[in-house]
Amino acid sequence: MRIDIFSIFPEMFVSPFEASIIRRARERGLVDIQTHNIRDYATDKHQMTDDTPYGGGGGMVMKPEPIFAAVETVRGDDPCPVILLSPQGRVLTQAIAQEMAGQERFMLICGRYEGVDERVRERLVTDEISIGDYVLSGGELAAMVVVDAVVRLLPGALGYEHSAAQDSHATGLLEGPHYTRPPEFRGWAVPEVLISGHHARVDAWRREQAILRTLQRRPDLLETAPLTDKERKWVQELLDAEQAPK
Ligand code: ADE
């Protein structure tokens, strides 16, 4: 996979991409991530990347020419998704990350200031992604989030010891609790079933815990989660019991 990132602060990406899973994926040749400084494509004397908005008002707007020049130069004749990070985009989900993990190549444009000239959105960008309903100072941190969520899904990115298939959200449910040694810490014991060595019981317990946790924290997810009829019935019983007068 090839990812090109366009930003006026490419130095922000150095350390996050040199650690952990992303580093390993790069070293294994699973992903080639290139950052590009939009300023390098500005042709005026001061290499301006922003300007005041037409119609007045505060703030600055990112100019279209350097962004078009940067993307078109790097992309060449090879069409690929060009994604703008902005609080106005569709909100990133595991399903979107999975869809992106299937792409051969994509580009990320990091907006700054009050926004980018609308012609970038209309004529260059193919998709717009937000990482949540809050406003960041720019798209850089959002681009890092997208890259992390996508790269860890590439086959071979996670070690054999971990599979993304059981992650929270990958199953449509939140994951249940995890424990490691010691079996007792300050008098707090690990659930007995986990120490039992009984794999079928462990799997059943984990599934139950995932459903319970999702019910407690994100009941909205249960509406679309792939539950069996038996599990749905159990969830309904739990809900009914909760509503019953004590
Ligand atoms: N740029 C500013 N805020 C953002 C957000 N929430 N998601 C993506 N890009 C952004």
Boltz pocket constraint, residues with backbone or C-beta under 6 A from the ligand:
constraints:
  - pocket:
      binder: B
      contacts: [[A, 85], [A, 86], [A, 87], [A, 111], [A, 129], [A, 130], [A, 131], [A, 132], [A, 133], [A, 134], [A, 135], [A, 136], [A, 137], [A, 138], [A, 139], [A, 142]]
      max_distance: 6.0
